[in-house]
Protein backbone atom coordinates (compact mmCIF):
# COMPACT_ATOMS: atom_id res chain seq x y z
CA UNK A 1 0.00 0.00 0.00
CA UNK A 2 1.55 3.30 -1.07
CA UNK A 3 2.16 6.40 1.03
CA UNK A 4 -0.21 8.28 -1.26
CA UNK A 5 -3.10 5.92 -0.48
CA UNK A 6 -2.50 6.25 3.24
CA UNK A 7 -2.64 10.03 3.06
CA UNK A 8 -5.89 9.65 1.10
CA UNK A 9 -7.41 7.87 4.08
CA UNK A 10 -6.38 10.62 6.48
CA UNK A 11 -7.70 13.42 4.27
CA UNK A 12 -10.95 11.54 3.65
CA UNK A 13 -11.55 11.15 7.39
CA UNK A 14 -10.71 14.78 8.13
CA UNK A 15 -13.04 15.97 5.37
CA UNK A 16 -15.96 14.05 6.85
CA UNK A 17 -15.20 15.27 10.38
CA UNK A 18 -14.95 18.97 9.50
CA UNK A 19 -18.07 18.90 7.30
CA UNK A 20 -20.01 17.22 10.11
CA UNK A 21 -18.83 19.97 12.44
CA UNK A 22 -19.82 22.79 10.04
CA UNK A 23 -23.37 21.55 9.50
CA UNK A 24 -23.79 20.74 13.19
CA UNK A 25 -22.73 24.21 14.30
CA UNK A 26 -24.85 25.97 11.69
CA UNK A 27 -28.04 24.05 12.44
CA UNK A 28 -27.69 24.22 16.22
CA UNK A 29 -27.13 27.97 16.01
CA UNK A 30 -29.91 28.82 13.55
CA UNK A 31 -32.70 26.29 14.18
CA UNK A 32 -35.65 28.04 15.80
CA UNK A 33 -36.76 24.97 17.78
CA UNK A 34 -33.28 23.93 18.87
CA UNK A 35 -33.56 25.37 22.45
CA UNK A 36 -36.96 23.66 22.87
CA UNK A 37 -35.66 20.27 21.72
CA UNK A 38 -32.58 20.55 23.93
CA UNK A 39 -34.71 21.47 26.94
CA UNK A 40 -36.68 18.26 26.35
CA UNK A 41 -33.46 16.27 26.13
CA UNK A 42 -32.25 17.68 29.45
CA UNK A 43 -35.59 17.01 31.15
CA UNK A 44 -36.59 13.66 29.67
CA UNK A 45 -33.50 12.34 27.89
CA UNK A 46 -35.23 12.57 24.52
CA UNK A 47 -36.20 15.47 22.26
CA UNK A 48 -39.53 13.92 21.31
CA UNK A 49 -38.71 14.44 17.62
CA UNK A 50 -37.30 11.46 15.69
CA UNK A 51 -35.54 13.50 13.00
CA UNK A 52 -33.90 15.79 15.56
CA UNK A 53 -32.84 12.80 17.70
CA UNK A 54 -31.17 11.10 14.73
CA UNK A 55 -29.40 14.32 13.76
CA UNK A 56 -28.40 14.91 17.39
CA UNK A 57 -26.99 11.39 17.64
CA UNK A 58 -24.64 11.92 14.72
CA UNK A 59 -23.79 15.45 15.85
CA UNK A 60 -22.71 13.94 19.15
CA UNK A 61 -20.13 11.86 17.27
CA UNK A 62 -18.53 14.87 15.58
CA UNK A 63 -16.25 16.04 18.40
CA UNK A 64 -15.04 12.54 19.39
CA UNK A 65 -14.34 11.83 15.71
CA UNK A 66 -12.55 15.17 15.26
CA UNK A 67 -10.30 14.64 18.31
CA UNK A 68 -9.58 11.02 17.36
CA UNK A 69 -8.61 11.91 13.80
CA UNK A 70 -6.37 14.73 15.08
CA UNK A 71 -4.43 12.21 17.14
CA UNK A 72 -4.40 9.71 14.26
CA UNK A 73 -3.03 12.14 11.68
CA UNK A 74 -0.30 13.53 13.93
CA UNK A 75 0.92 10.16 15.25
CA UNK A 76 0.76 8.46 11.88
CA UNK A 77 3.01 11.09 10.31
CA UNK A 78 5.31 11.13 13.35
CA UNK A 79 5.90 7.38 13.29
CA UNK A 80 6.22 7.23 9.48
CA UNK A 81 9.08 9.72 9.67
CA UNK A 82 10.55 7.87 12.65
CA UNK A 83 10.60 4.60 10.69
CA UNK A 84 12.50 6.22 7.83
CA UNK A 85 15.11 8.17 9.82
CA UNK A 86 17.70 6.76 12.18
CA UNK A 87 17.84 9.77 14.46
CA UNK A 88 16.86 10.72 17.98
CA UNK A 89 13.23 11.52 18.74
CA UNK A 90 13.82 15.22 19.39
CA UNK A 91 15.59 15.66 16.04
CA UNK A 92 12.60 14.50 14.03
CA UNK A 93 11.08 17.24 11.86
CA UNK A 94 7.60 16.06 12.80
CA UNK A 95 8.38 16.70 16.48
CA UNK A 96 9.35 20.29 15.69
CA UNK A 97 6.24 20.72 13.54
CA UNK A 98 4.14 19.20 16.30
CA UNK A 99 5.42 21.70 18.85
CA UNK A 100 4.74 24.58 16.47
CA UNK A 101 1.26 23.28 15.70
CA UNK A 102 0.40 22.75 19.37
CA UNK A 103 1.51 26.28 20.29
CA UNK A 104 -0.33 27.78 17.31
CA UNK A 105 -3.52 25.92 18.29
CA UNK A 106 -3.30 27.33 21.81
CA UNK A 107 -2.57 30.88 20.66
CA UNK A 108 -5.22 30.93 17.92
CA UNK A 109 -7.75 29.29 20.24
CA UNK A 110 -7.38 32.12 22.76
CA UNK A 111 -7.15 34.87 20.12
CA UNK A 112 -10.48 33.72 18.64
CA UNK A 113 -12.04 34.61 22.00
CA UNK A 114 -11.16 38.28 21.60
CA UNK A 115 -13.90 40.68 20.55
CA UNK A 116 -12.67 43.85 18.90
CA UNK A 117 -16.10 45.44 19.35
CA UNK A 118 -15.08 45.93 22.95
CA UNK A 119 -11.57 47.23 22.29
CA UNK A 120 -12.28 50.39 24.31
CA UNK A 121 -13.39 48.20 27.19
CA UNK A 122 -10.06 46.40 27.09
CA UNK A 123 -8.03 49.61 26.85
CA UNK A 124 -9.91 50.95 29.86
CA UNK A 125 -8.24 48.22 31.89
CA UNK A 126 -11.13 45.75 32.00
CA UNK A 127 -10.57 42.06 31.39
CA UNK A 128 -13.06 39.63 29.87
CA UNK A 129 -12.74 36.33 31.80
CA UNK A 130 -14.24 34.43 28.85
CA UNK A 131 -10.94 35.03 27.05
CA UNK A 132 -9.52 32.23 29.23
CA UNK A 133 -12.17 29.70 28.18
CA UNK A 134 -10.83 26.30 27.15
CA UNK A 135 -12.30 25.08 23.88
CA UNK A 136 -11.55 22.63 21.11
CA UNK A 137 -8.41 24.21 19.62
CA UNK A 138 -6.78 24.66 23.02
CA UNK A 139 -7.72 21.11 24.01
CA UNK A 140 -6.20 19.59 20.88
CA UNK A 141 -3.10 21.77 21.39
CA UNK A 142 -2.63 20.46 24.95
CA UNK A 143 -3.35 16.95 23.65
CA UNK A 144 -0.53 17.24 21.09
CA UNK A 145 1.88 18.47 23.76
CA UNK A 146 1.02 15.52 26.00
CA UNK A 147 1.27 13.20 23.01
CA UNK A 148 4.76 14.47 22.22
CA UNK A 149 5.78 14.07 25.85
CA UNK A 150 4.53 10.48 25.99
CA UNK A 151 6.09 9.65 22.62
CA UNK A 152 9.44 10.91 23.91
CA UNK A 153 9.11 8.71 27.01
CA UNK A 154 8.21 5.71 24.84
CA UNK A 155 10.91 6.41 22.25
CA UNK A 156 12.91 3.37 23.37
CA UNK A 157 10.00 1.01 22.75
CA UNK A 158 8.34 2.76 19.82
CA UNK A 159 7.00 -0.47 18.31
CA UNK A 160 4.60 -0.86 21.24
CA UNK A 161 3.64 2.81 21.49
CA UNK A 162 0.13 2.20 20.12
CA UNK A 163 -0.65 0.02 23.15
CA UNK A 164 0.50 2.64 25.67
CA UNK A 165 -1.37 5.39 23.83
CA UNK A 166 -4.55 3.34 24.27
CA UNK A 167 -3.79 2.75 27.96
CA UNK A 168 -3.50 6.50 28.50
CA UNK A 169 -6.83 7.04 26.70
CA UNK A 170 -8.37 4.42 28.99
CA UNK A 171 -6.95 6.20 32.04
CA UNK A 172 -8.35 9.59 30.97
CA UNK A 173 -11.81 8.13 30.29
CA UNK A 174 -11.81 6.22 33.60
CA UNK A 175 -10.85 9.25 35.71
CA UNK A 176 -13.50 11.50 34.15
CA UNK A 177 -16.19 10.75 36.80
CA UNK A 178 -13.76 11.62 39.61
CA UNK A 179 -13.24 15.04 38.03
CA UNK A 180 -16.86 15.68 37.07
CA UNK A 181 -18.18 14.73 40.53
CA UNK A 182 -16.02 17.32 42.30
CA UNK A 183 -18.12 20.02 43.91
CA UNK A 184 -17.22 23.44 42.57
CA UNK A 185 -14.31 24.16 40.32
CA UNK A 186 -11.39 21.75 40.30
CA UNK A 187 -8.54 21.80 41.22
CA UNK A 188 -9.10 24.57 43.73
CA UNK A 189 -6.71 27.46 44.22
CA UNK A 190 -4.97 27.35 40.85
CA UNK A 191 -5.03 29.99 38.05
CA UNK A 192 -8.29 30.08 36.11
CA UNK A 193 -6.55 29.47 32.77
CA UNK A 194 -5.31 26.10 34.10
CA UNK A 195 -8.52 25.34 35.98
CA UNK A 196 -10.57 25.78 32.79
CA UNK A 197 -8.59 22.92 31.26
CA UNK A 198 -10.04 20.52 33.82
CA UNK A 199 -13.18 21.87 35.48
CA UNK A 200 -13.42 25.63 35.64
CA UNK A 201 -15.86 28.51 35.13
CA UNK A 202 -15.29 28.44 31.35
CA UNK A 203 -14.55 24.84 30.48
CA UNK A 204 -15.83 23.99 27.01
CA UNK A 205 -13.78 20.89 26.17
CA UNK A 206 -12.17 19.50 29.31
CA UNK A 207 -9.00 17.44 29.31
CA UNK A 208 -11.29 14.79 30.85
CA UNK A 209 -12.44 13.04 28.68
CA UNK A 210 -11.59 14.81 25.42
CA UNK A 211 -7.83 14.32 25.35
CA UNK A 212 -8.54 10.63 25.74
CA UNK A 213 -9.77 10.68 22.14
CA UNK A 214 -6.51 12.26 20.96
CA UNK A 215 -4.64 9.31 22.47
CA UNK A 216 -7.19 6.88 21.11
CA UNK A 217 -6.40 8.28 17.68
CA UNK A 218 -2.68 8.14 18.46
CA UNK A 219 -2.95 4.41 19.03
CA UNK A 220 -4.68 4.03 15.68
CA UNK A 221 -2.19 6.32 13.92
CA UNK A 222 0.79 4.33 15.12
CA UNK A 223 -0.87 1.06 14.20
CA UNK A 224 -1.55 2.41 10.70
CA UNK A 225 2.08 3.44 10.32
CA UNK A 226 3.02 -0.21 10.89
CA UNK A 227 0.24 -2.04 9.05
CA UNK A 228 -0.80 0.46 6.39
CA UNK A 229 -4.41 1.11 5.42
CA UNK A 230 -6.86 0.61 2.60
CA UNK A 231 -10.16 -1.06 1.89
CA UNK A 232 -8.52 -4.50 1.64
CA UNK A 233 -6.51 -4.30 4.86
CA UNK A 234 -8.33 -6.63 7.25
CA UNK A 235 -5.73 -6.14 10.00
CA UNK A 236 -6.78 -2.50 10.36
CA UNK A 237 -10.46 -3.44 10.49
CA UNK A 238 -9.83 -6.04 13.16
CA UNK A 239 -7.74 -3.62 15.19
CA UNK A 240 -10.45 -0.95 15.16
CA UNK A 241 -13.26 -3.37 15.91
CA UNK A 242 -11.41 -4.96 18.84
CA UNK A 243 -10.41 -1.58 20.28
CA UNK A 244 -13.99 -0.33 20.05
CA UNK A 245 -15.48 -3.47 21.62
CA UNK A 246 -12.89 -3.64 24.42
CA UNK A 247 -13.38 0.03 25.34
CA UNK A 248 -17.15 -0.40 25.26
CA UNK A 249 -17.05 -3.40 27.60
CA UNK A 250 -14.50 -1.78 29.91
CA UNK A 251 -16.79 1.23 30.20
CA UNK A 252 -19.48 -0.93 31.77
CA UNK A 253 -16.98 -2.77 33.98
CA UNK A 254 -15.73 0.57 35.33
CA UNK A 255 -19.34 1.64 35.89
CA UNK A 256 -19.85 -1.41 38.13
CA UNK A 257 -16.60 -0.60 39.96
CA UNK A 258 -17.89 2.88 40.76
CA UNK A 259 -21.04 1.12 42.08
CA UNK A 260 -23.45 3.92 41.22
CA UNK A 261 -26.90 4.09 39.66
CA UNK A 262 -25.67 2.12 36.65
CA UNK A 263 -27.58 3.48 33.65
CA UNK A 264 -27.65 7.11 34.78
CA UNK A 265 -24.04 7.11 35.96
CA UNK A 266 -22.72 5.41 32.83
CA UNK A 267 -24.38 7.70 30.32
CA UNK A 268 -23.65 10.84 32.32
CA UNK A 269 -19.99 10.26 33.19
CA UNK A 270 -18.63 7.34 31.15
CA UNK A 271 -20.25 7.95 27.77
CA UNK A 272 -16.78 8.31 26.19
CA UNK A 273 -16.42 4.52 26.20
CA UNK A 274 -19.60 4.07 24.18
CA UNK A 275 -18.62 6.80 21.73
CA UNK A 276 -15.29 5.04 21.22
CA UNK A 277 -17.05 2.02 19.73
CA UNK A 278 -19.09 4.26 17.42
CA UNK A 279 -16.00 6.23 16.36
CA UNK A 280 -14.09 3.05 15.51
CA UNK A 281 -17.02 1.84 13.41
CA UNK A 282 -16.97 5.14 11.50
CA UNK A 283 -13.21 4.85 10.98
CA UNK A 284 -13.66 1.34 9.57
CA UNK A 285 -16.20 2.79 7.13
CA UNK A 286 -13.89 5.67 6.15
CA UNK A 287 -10.91 3.35 5.71
CA UNK A 288 -12.96 1.20 3.37
CA UNK A 289 -14.55 4.01 1.36
CA UNK A 290 -11.28 5.88 0.88
CA UNK A 291 -9.97 2.90 -1.04
CA UNK A 292 -12.32 3.71 -3.93
CA UNK A 293 -11.08 6.45 -6.21
CA UNK A 294 -14.59 7.66 -7.06
CA UNK A 295 -15.11 8.48 -3.36
CA UNK A 296 -12.09 10.79 -3.37
CA UNK A 297 -13.33 13.77 -5.35
CA UNK A 298 -10.62 16.48 -5.34
CA UNK A 299 -12.99 19.14 -3.98
CA UNK A 300 -14.02 16.87 -1.13
CA UNK A 301 -10.46 15.74 -0.32
CA UNK A 302 -9.18 19.33 -0.32
CA UNK A 303 -11.49 20.10 2.61
CA UNK A 304 -9.60 17.60 4.77
CA UNK A 305 -6.32 19.35 4.04
CA UNK A 306 -7.53 22.70 5.40
CA UNK A 307 -9.33 21.83 8.64
CA UNK A 308 -7.42 24.42 10.70
CA UNK A 309 -8.21 27.29 8.32
CA UNK A 310 -11.83 26.17 8.02
CA UNK A 311 -12.27 26.08 11.77
CA UNK A 312 -10.86 29.59 12.19
CA UNK A 313 -13.02 31.13 9.46
CA UNK A 314 -16.16 29.30 10.51
CA UNK A 315 -15.69 30.68 14.06
CA UNK A 316 -15.34 34.19 12.66
CA UNK A 317 -18.28 33.97 10.24
CA UNK A 318 -20.69 32.01 12.43
CA UNK A 319 -19.85 33.20 15.94
CA UNK A 320 -18.14 36.55 15.44
CA UNK A 321 -14.77 35.46 16.80
CA UNK A 322 -12.36 38.43 16.99
CA UNK A 323 -14.57 40.83 15.00
CA UNK A 324 -17.73 40.56 17.08
CA UNK A 325 -19.86 40.59 13.89
CA UNK A 326 -21.33 37.36 12.57
CA UNK A 327 -24.28 35.45 11.18
CA UNK A 328 -25.27 34.78 14.77
CA UNK A 329 -26.65 38.27 15.27
CA UNK A 330 -29.17 37.82 12.46
CA UNK A 331 -29.83 34.06 12.35
CA UNK A 332 -29.62 32.70 15.90
CA UNK A 333 -32.70 30.51 16.49
CA UNK A 334 -34.52 32.27 13.63
CA UNK A 335 -34.86 29.57 10.95
CA UNK A 336 -37.32 26.76 10.40
CA UNK A 337 -36.01 23.21 9.97
CA UNK A 338 -36.16 23.47 6.16
CA UNK A 339 -34.46 26.85 6.12
CA UNK A 340 -31.79 25.71 8.57
CA UNK A 341 -30.97 22.60 6.54
CA UNK A 342 -30.81 24.61 3.32
CA UNK A 343 -28.62 27.20 5.01
CA UNK A 344 -26.30 24.45 6.29
CA UNK A 345 -25.92 23.13 2.74
CA UNK A 346 -25.00 26.61 1.54
CA UNK A 347 -22.57 26.94 4.44
CA UNK A 348 -20.89 23.68 3.44
CA UNK A 349 -20.79 24.72 -0.22
CA UNK A 350 -19.16 28.03 0.73
CA UNK A 351 -16.30 26.28 2.54
CA UNK A 352 -15.85 23.68 -0.19
CA UNK A 353 -15.36 26.53 -2.66
CA UNK A 354 -13.30 28.47 -0.12
CA UNK A 355 -10.63 25.77 0.16
CA UNK A 356 -10.33 25.59 -3.64
CA UNK A 357 -9.26 29.25 -3.82
CA UNK A 358 -7.21 29.23 -0.62
CA UNK A 359 -4.14 27.73 -2.32
CA UNK A 360 -4.00 30.30 -5.16
CA UNK A 361 -4.53 33.14 -2.65
CA UNK A 362 -1.62 31.92 -0.53
CA UNK A 363 0.55 31.55 -3.62
CA UNK A 364 -0.31 35.10 -4.70
CA UNK A 365 0.82 36.53 -1.36
CA UNK A 366 3.97 34.39 -1.40
CA UNK A 367 4.82 35.70 -4.87
CA UNK A 368 3.93 39.24 -3.76
CA UNK A 369 6.22 39.01 -0.75
CA UNK A 370 8.97 37.39 -2.81
CA UNK A 371 8.74 40.12 -5.47
CA UNK A 372 9.17 42.95 -2.97
CA UNK A 373 11.89 41.19 -0.99
CA UNK A 374 13.82 40.57 -4.21
CA UNK A 375 13.35 44.06 -5.66
CA UNK A 376 14.00 45.70 -2.34
CA UNK A 377 17.53 44.36 -2.12
CA UNK A 378 20.34 46.77 -2.92
CA UNK A 379 22.25 46.08 -6.14
C-alpha positions in Angstrom: 0.0 0.0 0.0 1.6 3.3 -1.1 2.2 6.4 1.0 -0.2 8.3 -1.3 -3.1 5.9 -0.5 -2.5 6.3 3.2 -2.6 10.0 3.1 -5.9 9.7 1.1 -7.4 7.9 4.1 -6.4 10.6 6.5 -7.7 13.4 4.3 -10.9 11.5 3.7 -11.6 11.2 7.4 -10.7 14.8 8.1 -13.0 16.0 5.4 -16.0 14.1 6.8 -15.2 15.3 10.4 -14.9 19.0 9.5 -18.1 18.9 7.3 -20.0 17.2 10.1 -18.8 20.0 12.4 -19.8 22.8 10.0 -23.4 21.6 9.5 -23.8 20.7 13.2 -22.7 24.2 14.3 -24.8 26.0 11.7 -28.0 24.1 12.4 -27.7 24.2 16.2 -27.1 28.0 16.0 -29.9 28.8 13.5 -32.7 26.3 14.2 -35.6 28.0 15.8 -36.8 25.0 17.8 -33.3 23.9 18.9 -33.6 25.4 22.4 -37.0 23.7 22.9 -35.7 20.3 21.7 -32.6 20.5 23.9 -34.7 21.5 26.9 -36.7 18.3 26.4 -33.5 16.3 26.1 -32.2 17.7 29.5 -35.6 17.0 31.1 -36.6 13.7 29.7 -33.5 12.3 27.9 -35.2 12.6 24.5 -36.2 15.5 22.3 -39.5 13.9 21.3 -38.7 14.4 17.6 -37.3 11.5 15.7 -35.5 13.5 13.0 -33.9 15.8 15.6 -32.8 12.8 17.7 -31.2 11.1 14.7 -29.4 14.3 13.8 -28.4 14.9 17.4 -27.0 11.4 17.6 -24.6 11.9 14.7 -23.8 15.4 15.8 -22.7 13.9 19.2 -20.1 11.9 17.3 -18.5 14.9 15.6 -16.2 16.0 18.4 -15.0 12.5 19.4 -14.3 11.8 15.7 -12.6 15.2 15.3 -10.3 14.6 18.3 -9.6 11.0 17.4 -8.6 11.9 13.8 -6.4 14.7 15.1 -4.4 12.2 17.1 -4.4 9.7 14.3 -3.0 12.1 11.7 -0.3 13.5 13.9 0.9 10.2 15.3 0.8 8.5 11.9 3.0 11.1 10.3 5.3 11.1 13.3 5.9 7.4 13.3 6.2 7.2 9.5 9.1 9.7 9.7 10.5 7.9 12.6 10.6 4.6 10.7 12.5 6.2 7.8 15.1 8.2 9.8 17.7 6.8 12.2 17.8 9.8 14.5 16.9 10.7 18.0 13.2 11.5 18.7 13.8 15.2 19.4 15.6 15.7 16.0 12.6 14.5 14.0 11.1 17.2 11.9 7.6 16.1 12.8 8.4 16.7 16.5 9.4 20.3 15.7 6.2 20.7 13.5 4.1 19.2 16.3 5.4 21.7 18.9 4.7 24.6 16.5 1.3 23.3 15.7 0.4 22.7 19.4 1.5 26.3 20.3 -0.3 27.8 17.3 -3.5 25.9 18.3 -3.3 27.3 21.8 -2.6 30.9 20.7 -5.2 30.9 17.9 -7.7 29.3 20.2 -7.4 32.1 22.8 -7.2 34.9 20.1 -10.5 33.7 18.6 -12.0 34.6 22.0 -11.2 38.3 21.6 -13.9 40.7 20.6 -12.7 43.8 18.9 -16.1 45.4 19.3 -15.1 45.9 23.0 -11.6 47.2 22.3 -12.3 50.4 24.3 -13.4 48.2 27.2 -10.1 46.4 27.1 -8.0 49.6 26.9 -9.9 50.9 29.9 -8.2 48.2 31.9 -11.1 45.8 32.0 -10.6 42.1 31.4 -13.1 39.6 29.9 -12.7 36.3 31.8 -14.2 34.4 28.8 -10.9 35.0 27.1 -9.5 32.2 29.2 -12.2 29.7 28.2 -10.8 26.3 27.1 -12.3 25.1 23.9 -11.5 22.6 21.1 -8.4 24.2 19.6 -6.8 24.7 23.0 -7.7 21.1 24.0 -6.2 19.6 20.9 -3.1 21.8 21.4 -2.6 20.5 24.9 -3.3 17.0 23.6 -0.5 17.2 21.1 1.9 18.5 23.8 1.0 15.5 26.0 1.3 13.2 23.0 4.8 14.5 22.2 5.8 14.1 25.8 4.5 10.5 26.0 6.1 9.6 22.6 9.4 10.9 23.9 9.1 8.7 27.0 8.2 5.7 24.8 10.9 6.4 22.3 12.9 3.4 23.4 10.0 1.0 22.7 8.3 2.8 19.8 7.0 -0.5 18.3 4.6 -0.9 21.2 3.6 2.8 21.5 0.1 2.2 20.1 -0.7 0.0 23.2 0.5 2.6 25.7 -1.4 5.4 23.8 -4.5 3.3 24.3 -3.8 2.7 28.0 -3.5 6.5 28.5 -6.8 7.0 26.7 -8.4 4.4 29.0 -6.9 6.2 32.0 -8.4 9.6 31.0 -11.8 8.1 30.3 -11.8 6.2 33.6 -10.9 9.2 35.7 -13.5 11.5 34.1 -16.2 10.7 36.8 -13.8 11.6 39.6 -13.2 15.0 38.0 -16.9 15.7 37.1 -18.2 14.7 40.5 -16.0 17.3 42.3 -18.1 20.0 43.9 -17.2 23.4 42.6 -14.3 24.2 40.3 -11.4 21.7 40.3 -8.5 21.8 41.2 -9.1 24.6 43.7 -6.7 27.5 44.2 -5.0 27.4 40.8 -5.0 30.0 38.1 -8.3 30.1 36.1 -6.5 29.5 32.8 -5.3 26.1 34.1 -8.5 25.3 36.0 -10.6 25.8 32.8 -8.6 22.9 31.3 -10.0 20.5 33.8 -13.2 21.9 35.5 -13.4 25.6 35.6 -15.9 28.5 35.1 -15.3 28.4 31.3 -14.6 24.8 30.5 -15.8 24.0 27.0 -13.8 20.9 26.2 -12.2 19.5 29.3 -9.0 17.4 29.3 -11.3 14.8 30.9 -12.4 13.0 28.7 -11.6 14.8 25.4 -7.8 14.3 25.3 -8.5 10.6 25.7 -9.8 10.7 22.1 -6.5 12.3 21.0 -4.6 9.3 22.5 -7.2 6.9 21.1 -6.4 8.3 17.7 -2.7 8.1 18.5 -3.0 4.4 19.0 -4.7 4.0 15.7 -2.2 6.3 13.9 0.8 4.3 15.1 -0.9 1.1 14.2 -1.6 2.4 10.7 2.1 3.4 10.3 3.0 -0.2 10.9 0.2 -2.0 9.0 -0.8 0.5 6.4 -4.4 1.1 5.4 -6.9 0.6 2.6 -10.2 -1.1 1.9 -8.5 -4.5 1.6 -6.5 -4.3 4.9 -8.3 -6.6 7.3 -5.7 -6.1 10.0 -6.8 -2.5 10.4 -10.5 -3.4 10.5 -9.8 -6.0 13.2 -7.7 -3.6 15.2 -10.5 -0.9 15.2 -13.3 -3.4 15.9 -11.4 -5.0 18.8 -10.4 -1.6 20.3 -14.0 -0.3 20.1 -15.5 -3.5 21.6 -12.9 -3.6 24.4 -13.4 0.0 25.3 -17.1 -0.4 25.3 -17.0 -3.4 27.6 -14.5 -1.8 29.9 -16.8 1.2 30.2 -19.5 -0.9 31.8 -17.0 -2.8 34.0 -15.7 0.6 35.3 -19.3 1.6 35.9 -19.9 -1.4 38.1 -16.6 -0.6 40.0 -17.9 2.9 40.8 -21.0 1.1 42.1 -23.5 3.9 41.2 -26.9 4.1 39.7 -25.7 2.1 36.7 -27.6 3.5 33.7 -27.7 7.1 34.8 -24.0 7.1 36.0 -22.7 5.4 32.8 -24.4 7.7 30.3 -23.6 10.8 32.3 -20.0 10.3 33.2 -18.6 7.3 31.2 -20.2 7.9 27.8 -16.8 8.3 26.2 -16.4 4.5 26.2 -19.6 4.1 24.2 -18.6 6.8 21.7 -15.3 5.0 21.2 -17.0 2.0 19.7 -19.1 4.3 17.4 -16.0 6.2 16.4 -14.1 3.0 15.5 -17.0 1.8 13.4 -17.0 5.1 11.5 -13.2 4.8 11.0 -13.7 1.3 9.6 -16.2 2.8 7.1 -13.9 5.7 6.2 -10.9 3.4 5.7 -13.0 1.2 3.4 -14.6 4.0 1.4 -11.3 5.9 0.9 -10.0 2.9 -1.0 -12.3 3.7 -3.9 -11.1 6.5 -6.2 -14.6 7.7 -7.1 -15.1 8.5 -3.4 -12.1 10.8 -3.4 -13.3 13.8 -5.4 -10.6 16.5 -5.3 -13.0 19.1 -4.0 -14.0 16.9 -1.1 -10.5 15.7 -0.3 -9.2 19.3 -0.3 -11.5 20.1 2.6 -9.6 17.6 4.8 -6.3 19.3 4.0 -7.5 22.7 5.4 -9.3 21.8 8.6 -7.4 24.4 10.7 -8.2 27.3 8.3 -11.8 26.2 8.0 -12.3 26.1 11.8 -10.9 29.6 12.2 -13.0 31.1 9.5 -16.2 29.3 10.5 -15.7 30.7 14.1 -15.3 34.2 12.7 -18.3 34.0 10.2 -20.7 32.0 12.4 -19.9 33.2 15.9 -18.1 36.6 15.4 -14.8 35.5 16.8 -12.4 38.4 17.0 -14.6 40.8 15.0 -17.7 40.6 17.1 -19.9 40.6 13.9 -21.3 37.4 12.6 -24.3 35.5 11.2 -25.3 34.8 14.8 -26.6 38.3 15.3 -29.2 37.8 12.5 -29.8 34.1 12.3 -29.6 32.7 15.9 -32.7 30.5 16.5 -34.5 32.3 13.6 -34.9 29.6 10.9 -37.3 26.8 10.4 -36.0 23.2 10.0 -36.2 23.5 6.2 -34.5 26.9 6.1 -31.8 25.7 8.6 -31.0 22.6 6.5 -30.8 24.6 3.3 -28.6 27.2 5.0 -26.3 24.5 6.3 -25.9 23.1 2.7 -25.0 26.6 1.5 -22.6 26.9 4.4 -20.9 23.7 3.4 -20.8 24.7 -0.2 -19.2 28.0 0.7 -16.3 26.3 2.5 -15.9 23.7 -0.2 -15.4 26.5 -2.7 -13.3 28.5 -0.1 -10.6 25.8 0.2 -10.3 25.6 -3.6 -9.3 29.3 -3.8 -7.2 29.2 -0.6 -4.1 27.7 -2.3 -4.0 30.3 -5.2 -4.5 33.1 -2.7 -1.6 31.9 -0.5 0.6 31.6 -3.6 -0.3 35.1 -4.7 0.8 36.5 -1.4 4.0 34.4 -1.4 4.8 35.7 -4.9 3.9 39.2 -3.8 6.2 39.0 -0.7 9.0 37.4 -2.8 8.7 40.1 -5.5 9.2 42.9 -3.0 11.9 41.2 -1.0 13.8 40.6 -4.2 13.3 44.1 -5.7 14.0 45.7 -2.3 17.5 44.4 -2.1 20.3 46.8 -2.9 22.2 46.1 -6.1 
